Amino acid sequence: MNTTSDQGTGSGESNGRVAVITGASSGIGEATARALAASGFRLALLARRADRIQALADELGHGAIAIPADVTDRDSVAAAAGRVK
């Protein structure tokens, strides 16, 4: 799982920070996404299970985007990186 190393404000308001989270569809990745969203981060959620990350992005709101990606596939990671802004 990759995230930024900055800490959020804890206010739930946008702080201009963006985190890219791999494995965001469940477990530690999902928990990290929830914690960072609560701290005001904008999120790019990456995982193979598109339906799960889309549901999470919809739930979290605040500009969270779901990007289906398989981190074991170089082309998939490159395509995902191109979508993160």
Secondary structure as GFF3:
##gff-version 3
##sequence-region A 1 85
A	DSSP	beta_strand	18	22	.	.	.	ID=ss1
A	DSSP	alpha_helix	27	38	.	.	.	ID=ss2
A	DSSP	beta_strand	42	47	.	.	.	ID=ss3
A	DSSP	alpha_helix	50	60	.	.	.	ID=ss4
A	DSSP	beta_strand	65	68	.	.	.	ID=ss5
A	DSSP	alpha_helix	74	83	.	.	.	ID=ss6
###
